[in-house]
């Protein structure tokens, strides 16, 4: 059973509205830059997908009082969730059984790393201690959009938001909720910058997904949320449906805590499950929004999994991470928004920065903007712990 | 009859629960404001080199999950769904401290790659070579309950025949210090600590791993049937009675049909008012409490579920967890209610599997 998407909200390095994101995608404007919002010793050797708004600008944008204890992750999430709810034309979140399933990997880590020792010296910053855990961020988002009831958070690293969409869709399908706001949020933090740096998978220049000479990823920050609603609620309110979640699958690679298996077992299984639930044949997929982080390991593993699913007929595929950077737990949510935009506009967004085909196979991503009738988009997201997720979005 | 049955359980807690009879060796603490989990021997389950590298939460999770699966006779579960409030704080702290103390230099990746919230679920999958569905919920005190809701939906929908569900939370020194600073954890001068009739703010903190092997059919080892689970983000104390009665109504039950109710009282004077339903709607119901044995942590409600499932199987309430003097001849229906800091309210309804 398909689940209707009735609203979307997003903030990323390429824009703070759906329109701004779309315009950047179609004009090839990437949001990768040098980090400005906080100091890191790696400043000059990495590039990031940073949202060029300071925390105080975000506070203003959200209308928060000075004594608030929102972390940057919370602010990005609250902003995008609110936009999604507005887009869906909802005036009262609690007029139906509504839920929020958010996701984050760092939660309030940006504040924790700032005040880690200072907490013991300065009482003023202690308000952020309770902002550290992931669940707190979802509570803030729920409060900000005026939602009471089912509030949950998923954290499965870089597949988190795909799993939030999955759980949300399942709850609608099984009649547990009438409406659910699903998505993810993650702010840039020293913690993740240094983490990926020690794994030696950060590029020192613009990331180049699926290129033979790819050097790694650019980290990014973003938040995006979708509003999912039951058919009954859509009919009752005569609401415009943007697209549908038609299939989803999660599988575990069970290969290594951080590396993906060589033949992409987890990715293959996730795509296979999603196609089965959507009741679609691989040939029905018109566009694949790949995970495509531009790390040597991911793109090889994902590419092999794509070949296992699609054989010689892989549809046009691209990774939009050259635009936004890898936004971790939020990645699948922003790419869900891009997948819906692809369906709405019958357009395929380019995989920027690609030059040289990979030597292991002859998969060539779509490198230019392409107009094409699009009915089904398959979106992949894979995370640490072998967590592999696929969501399929459909026009009808 | 199809349903959601607890067929196996595994637990690592502050008490010696891992290799002894149900509550046979428990100690009630009144003097420590942080309780650390009693660690079983891991060497039968985990290679020695890995034991040294793994954080406590991962080890506790592997131990408890192995026990639960063994008892239920499940080799590879259809899904692994975990819940954790704070995640892998030990490795997170280790990595963050290294970043700050060394000005972002000379770092090694081990603690970073083990710091993600889904590490326990991932390591269980890796150990079992289980390529199935693998989710981790991280939403404070309903982390494990959301995992149960997810598992139950997939069993009810015939997508799966069995699922491994677990809640894990570990303590770590810096986070504990921060919790003392903000009086999440009780002050030293408030000793002796008690969970009932406490006059002080904060909780006695604990840690543990509680795993449940669930299946859609009962077997010889079945403890109880999970009939329903509900969560609610935030309530006022006076709204709890309504939350409970609406939930029972949805399950066609009257208060009088509840044979025992398990409360999550943790001795925090500012929030234990949420359990006032014990003296109103549940004043004639046998009552159970457990956080004097488990300590408080985001997935401590897993200890409560372990306790309730044991009560159901043994058909009696041990004296040490009795909150009032009432008892019944048989326990067919048990309700659990928990909340933390006025947020993340949960209800779990258990039925006797044979009923």
HADDOCK unambig.tbl for C-alpha pairs under 7 A between the chains (distance, minus, plus):
assign (segid A and resid 41 and name CA) (segid B and resid 104 and name CA) 6.70 0.50 0.50
assign (segid A and resid 113 and name CA) (segid B and resid 96 and name CA) 6.96 0.50 0.50
assign (segid A and resid 133 and name CA) (segid B and resid 86 and name CA) 5.96 0.50 0.50
assign (segid A and resid 134 and name CA) (segid B and resid 138 and name CA) 6.23 0.50 0.50
assign (segid A and resid 134 and name CA) (segid B and resid 139 and name CA) 6.47 0.50 0.50
assign (segid A and resid 135 and name CA) (segid B and resid 138 and name CA) 5.92 0.50 0.50
assign (segid A and resid 135 and name CA) (segid B and resid 139 and name CA) 3.90 0.50 0.50
assign (segid A and resid 135 and name CA) (segid B and resid 140 and name CA) 5.31 0.50 0.50
assign (segid A and resid 148 and name CA) (segid B and resid 233 and name CA) 6.05 0.50 0.50
assign (segid A and resid 148 and name CA) (segid B and resid 234 and name CA) 6.81 0.50 0.50
assign (segid A and resid 149 and name CA) (segid B and resid 232 and name CA) 4.49 0.50 0.50
assign (segid A and resid 149 and name CA) (segid B and resid 233 and name CA) 5.11 0.50 0.50
assign (segid A and resid 150 and name CA) (segid B and resid 231 and name CA) 6.03 0.50 0.50
assign (segid A and resid 150 and name CA) (segid B and resid 232 and name CA) 5.31 0.50 0.50
assign (segid A and resid 150 and name CA) (segid B and resid 233 and name CA) 6.02 0.50 0.50
assign (segid A and resid 151 and name CA) (segid B and resid 232 and name CA) 6.97 0.50 0.50
assign (segid A and resid 151 and name CA) (segid B and resid 233 and name CA) 5.57 0.50 0.50
assign (segid A and resid 152 and name CA) (segid B and resid 139 and name CA) 5.51 0.50 0.50
assign (segid A and resid 153 and name CA) (segid B and resid 137 and name CA) 5.65 0.50 0.50
assign (segid A and resid 153 and name CA) (segid B and resid 138 and name CA) 5.31 0.50 0.50
assign (segid A and resid 153 and name CA) (segid B and resid 139 and name CA) 5.25 0.50 0.50
assign (segid A and resid 154 and name CA) (segid B and resid 136 and name CA) 5.81 0.50 0.50
assign (segid A and resid 154 and name CA) (segid B and resid 137 and name CA) 4.53 0.50 0.50
assign (segid A and resid 154 and name CA) (segid B and resid 138 and name CA) 5.71 0.50 0.50
assign (segid A and resid 155 and name CA) (segid B and resid 117 and name CA) 5.90 0.50 0.50
assign (segid A and resid 155 and name CA) (segid B and resid 118 and name CA) 6.50 0.50 0.50
assign (segid A and resid 155 and name CA) (segid B and resid 136 and name CA) 5.76 0.50 0.50
assign (segid A and resid 155 and name CA) (segid B and resid 137 and name CA) 6.15 0.50 0.50
assign (segid A and resid 155 and name CA) (segid B and resid 138 and name CA) 6.28 0.50 0.50
assign (segid A and resid 156 and name CA) (segid B and resid 117 and name CA) 6.52 0.50 0.50
assign (segid A and resid 156 and name CA) (segid B and resid 118 and name CA) 5.16 0.50 0.50
assign (segid A and resid 156 and name CA) (segid B and resid 135 and name CA) 6.61 0.50 0.50
assign (segid A and resid 156 and name CA) (segid B and resid 136 and name CA) 5.95 0.50 0.50
assign (segid A and resid 157 and name CA) (segid B and resid 116 and name CA) 6.34 0.50 0.50
assign (segid A and resid 191 and name CA) (segid B and resid 96 and name CA) 6.34 0.50 0.50
assign (segid A and resid 194 and name CA) (segid B and resid 104 and name CA) 6.74 0.50 0.50
assign (segid A and resid 195 and name CA) (segid B and resid 109 and name CA) 6.31 0.50 0.50
assign (segid A and resid 195 and name CA) (segid B and resid 112 and name CA) 5.55 0.50 0.50
assign (segid A and resid 198 and name CA) (segid B and resid 107 and name CA) 6.31 0.50 0.50
assign (segid A and resid 198 and name CA) (segid B and resid 108 and name CA) 5.85 0.50 0.50
assign (segid A and resid 198 and name CA) (segid B and resid 109 and name CA) 5.22 0.50 0.50
assign (segid A and resid 199 and name CA) (segid B and resid 109 and name CA) 5.90 0.50 0.50
assign (segid A and resid 250 and name CA) (segid B and resid 133 and name CA) 5.22 0.50 0.50
assign (segid A and resid 251 and name CA) (segid B and resid 131 and name CA) 5.62 0.50 0.50
assign (segid A and resid 251 and name CA) (segid B and resid 132 and name CA) 4.93 0.50 0.50
assign (segid A and resid 251 and name CA) (segid B and resid 133 and name CA) 4.77 0.50 0.50
assign (segid A and resid 251 and name CA) (segid B and resid 134 and name CA) 6.52 0.50 0.50
assign (segid A and resid 252 and name CA) (segid B and resid 131 and name CA) 4.32 0.50 0.50
assign (segid A and resid 252 and name CA) (segid B and resid 132 and name CA) 5.65 0.50 0.50
assign (segid A and resid 252 and name CA) (segid B and resid 133 and name CA) 6.42 0.50 0.50
assign (segid A and resid 252 and name CA) (segid B and resid 134 and name CA) 6.34 0.50 0.50
assign (segid A and resid 253 and name CA) (segid B and resid 131 and name CA) 5.76 0.50 0.50
assign (segid A and resid 254 and name CA) (segid B and resid 125 and name CA) 5.78 0.50 0.50
assign (segid A and resid 254 and name CA) (segid B and resid 126 and name CA) 4.50 0.50 0.50
assign (segid A and resid 254 and name CA) (segid B and resid 129 and name CA) 5.43 0.50 0.50
assign (segid A and resid 254 and name CA) (segid B and resid 130 and name CA) 6.27 0.50 0.50
assign (segid A and resid 254 and name CA) (segid B and resid 131 and name CA) 5.75 0.50 0.50
assign (segid A and resid 255 and name CA) (segid B and resid 126 and name CA) 6.35 0.50 0.50
assign (segid A and resid 257 and name CA) (segid B and resid 122 and name CA) 6.92 0.50 0.50
assign (segid A and resid 258 and name CA) (segid B and resid 113 and name CA) 6.58 0.50 0.50
assign (segid A and resid 266 and name CA) (segid B and resid 131 and name CA) 6.87 0.50 0.50
assign (segid A and resid 385 and name CA) (segid B and resid 118 and name CA) 6.62 0.50 0.50
assign (segid A and resid 385 and name CA) (segid B and resid 119 and name CA) 6.08 0.50 0.50
assign (segid A and resid 385 and name CA) (segid B and resid 122 and name CA) 4.63 0.50 0.50
assign (segid A and resid 386 and name CA) (segid B and resid 122 and name CA) 6.73 0.50 0.50
assign (segid A and resid 387 and name CA) (segid B and resid 134 and name CA) 6.92 0.50 0.50
